[in-house]
């Protein structure tokens, strides 16, 4: 198995950059969760671990220590930029040469992301970031647009762009790391059944629902989308190719005291 560590930047008390009605911690989690789902559902040899799966506070040291202890093969940290620019860029550690294996892997991933992310390509860069320096494996950090740029932020508010950004990351990882496609991948136009246990305009209310679900033994994540100019935080408690499995999840949730319903999402 290829062990991939996904690190959605910031979280909890560290919101990261914020502007245009968005918080970096929310957008990074939305992208990383989608990347995880693609890798787990579509490849047979991808093992994925995340530094956080909800709005938790996790220090930089905790993140790299966790990845090192797990023995990850690749560390991918996902961020959103700020500071008066526009577009996509990514980083490897400043001590690495352009001919290093990490640089070659980054080249492949970078190419796949810029095909789909629909943003200006700011290029491939280097920096002495903690997660690139203290991780024992090949590591890369992506900066997916500028949250304080109105054009970039408008894209971040749509599920369609989040899906494209995630697909670019996943395609790049698959190509760079030699992931093996499942023999029965979901065909184009296929439907995934997502179980929803709440849709909120308040992130705090969505976080509370996630905590309530966790207390009852249900894993969930928050999907951010915008409709008619309003940002919603939808709590997803399961994503299934088989509707019967989604129906069973709804029944289990209802027995536990939660309202739940199913939405069909085209792949």
Order of alpha helices (4+ residues) and beta strands (2+ residues): beta-beta-beta-alpha-beta-alpha-beta-beta-alpha-beta-alpha-beta-alpha-alpha-beta-alpha-beta-beta-alpha-beta
